[in-house]
Amino acid sequence: MPSADTGGRSVLEGAFGLLAAVEHAQVAGLTRLAADCGLPKTTAYRLLEQLVDLGAVERFAGGYRVGPKMFSLGQRWEPHPGLRPAAREPARRLAQVTGAMVGVSALWEGQTLVVDWAPSAPDDTRDRLRDEVTWPWNTAAGKVLVAGAHPRLPLGPLPATWQREAEAIRDRGVAFDREELVAGVCCVAVPLTASGGSPVAALCVVTDPAHRLDRLADVVQRAGRTISARLRGGAL
């Protein structure tokens, strides 16, 4: 990696590299972070202290961790303008009606990225899943987005059965996860579309195997149509 002293772009690369290293390590000292990023310790220290001043990083337990500014900025990110406000109330109602967790997700670097959650009951053991922001692409939410993606996304080798499954997802407009990733957890997901008809995100309900997913899919699809209409500026 170029030295962070060699130009404006390299300074940014160094700063973002340090942010990524801090996020990966959760808490780490200067020596480790500098080594992880291939930076001189003096350069890493200067950049980290600037990031501390900006609130992007904070000092913790003799090292550094991600700061509150990054959390604040991350909470404002969304894969499509207006997605959060469009989904907030329909997702909340869906969580109330189904008694399940409801999530809004997008595809990011070949993974399922959770943008927001509408939780179910406070003591629901599935709430532990809220701590995970990224999941493999083959969640129900990821599958419904990959099936509708064009051009083909760089996901690496796909399962031999994927083409047939993707066709079924496109035909019905819904994808399922029957304990494929987490034991005791099932999911139903539908695409959320904006102008042009391409999926920009997915609405996903996380429940348990006792629920009939086919029946649940109808309720999720109705909520998805409401959110998509809001994204297109149509009637609610």
TIFI-53031 format. One record per residue (C-alpha): x, y, z. Coordinates in steps of 0.1 Angstrom, whole numbers. Layout:
<atoms>
X; Y; Z
...
</atoms>
This chain:
<atoms>
0; 0; 0
14; 35; -9
26; 56; 20
-1; 79; 34
25; 107; 30
27; 106; -8
-5; 123; -18
-41; 132; -11
-55; 99; -24
-30; 79; -4
-40; 97; 27
-76; 88; 22
-66; 52; 14
-46; 51; 46
-74; 65; 67
-100; 41; 53
-76; 12; 56
-72; 20; 93
-110; 23; 97
-114; -11; 82
-86; -26; 104
-102; -11; 135
-136; -25; 125
-122; -59; 119
-102; -60; 151
-129; -43; 172
-102; -30; 195
-65; -29; 186
-34; -10; 194
-13; 12; 172
14; -14; 164
-11; -40; 152
-31; -15; 132
-1; 0; 115
11; -35; 106
-23; -46; 93
-24; -16; 70
13; -16; 60
18; 19; 73
47; 34; 93
37; 37; 130
42; 75; 129
18; 78; 99
-7; 55; 114
-7; 74; 147
-12; 107; 130
-41; 94; 110
-57; 76; 139
-55; 108; 160
-71; 128; 132
-99; 101; 131
-103; 104; 169
-107; 142; 165
-134; 136; 139
-152; 110; 161
-147; 82; 135
-124; 64; 160
-121; 65; 197
-95; 55; 222
-104; 25; 243
-85; 2; 267
-51; 13; 255
-61; 10; 218
-86; 22; 193
-121; 12; 183
-148; 25; 159
-162; 58; 171
-198; 71; 174
-195; 92; 143
-192; 61; 121
-222; 46; 138
-242; 78; 132
-232; 79; 95
-239; 42; 91
-274; 46; 104
-281; 72; 77
-269; 49; 48
-295; 33; 26
-292; 15; -7
-320; 37; -23
-332; 72; -14
-362; 72; 9
-360; 34; 17
-359; 37; 54
-390; 61; 58
-409; 41; 31
-403; 8; 50
-405; 19; 86
-443; 18; 92
-452; -12; 70
-423; -32; 85
-435; -23; 121
-470; -33; 113
-458; -66; 97
-438; -74; 129
-469; -68; 150
-492; -89; 128
-468; -118; 124
-450; -117; 158
-418; -121; 139
-387; -100; 133
-388; -80; 101
-357; -68; 83
-348; -47; 53
-317; -58; 35
-296; -50; 5
-268; -67; -14
-233; -54; -7
-200; -69; -20
-217; -103; -25
-233; -104; 9
-266; -97; 25
-264; -64; 44
-291; -57; 69
-302; -21; 67
-328; -20; 94
-348; -43; 118
-383; -41; 132
-380; -64; 162
-407; -87; 175
-412; -95; 212
-384; -81; 233
-375; -116; 248
-375; -133; 214
-343; -154; 211
-341; -145; 174
-332; -109; 185
-297; -121; 189
-295; -121; 151
-298; -83; 151
-261; -82; 162
-251; -95; 128
-251; -68; 101
-238; -89; 72
-248; -125; 62
-239; -147; 32
-257; -138; 0
-278; -170; 2
-302; -158; 29
-338; -155; 18
-333; -118; 14
-301; -122; -6
-316; -149; -28
-346; -128; -38
-322; -100; -48
-297; -121; -66
-326; -138; -86
-337; -104; -98
-303; -89; -103
-291; -78; -137
-264; -80; -148
-252; -111; -129
-235; -103; -96
-199; -114; -88
-209; -141; -63
-184; -168; -73
-195; -203; -82
-232; -208; -77
-249; -241; -66
-259; -264; -94
-295; -260; -84
-294; -222; -83
-308; -215; -118
-339; -236; -111
-344; -220; -77
-339; -185; -91
-365; -191; -118
-390; -202; -91
-382; -171; -70
-388; -148; -100
-420; -166; -109
-435; -163; -74
-417; -132; -62
-406; -147; -29
-377; -166; -15
-374; -189; 15
-348; -200; 40
-358; -232; 58
-331; -234; 85
-305; -233; 58
-282; -209; 77
-292; -210; 113
-309; -239; 130
-344; -231; 143
-346; -199; 121
-367; -197; 89
-371; -167; 67
-394; -154; 40
-383; -125; 17
-397; -104; -11
-381; -78; -33
-387; -41; -29
-387; -22; -62
-385; 14; -71
-390; 32; -104
-379; 10; -133
-390; -22; -115
-355; -34; -105
-351; -47; -69
-333; -21; -46
-337; -40; -13
-356; -69; 2
-381; -72; 30
-376; -103; 51
-395; -119; 80
-375; -141; 104
-395; -167; 122
-394; -203; 135
-401; -236; 118
-435; -238; 134
-449; -212; 110
-462; -221; 76
-439; -201; 53
-462; -204; 23
-490; -187; 42
-467; -162; 57
-454; -153; 22
-488; -137; 13
-487; -113; 42
-450; -104; 35
-458; -98; -2
-486; -74; 7
-463; -54; 29
-436; -54; 2
-461; -40; -24
-469; -12; 0
-433; -3; 5
-426; -5; -32
-455; 18; -39
-441; 43; -15
-407; 41; -31
-423; 48; -65
-443; 77; -51
-476; 59; -57
-507; 55; -35
-502; 38; -2
</atoms>
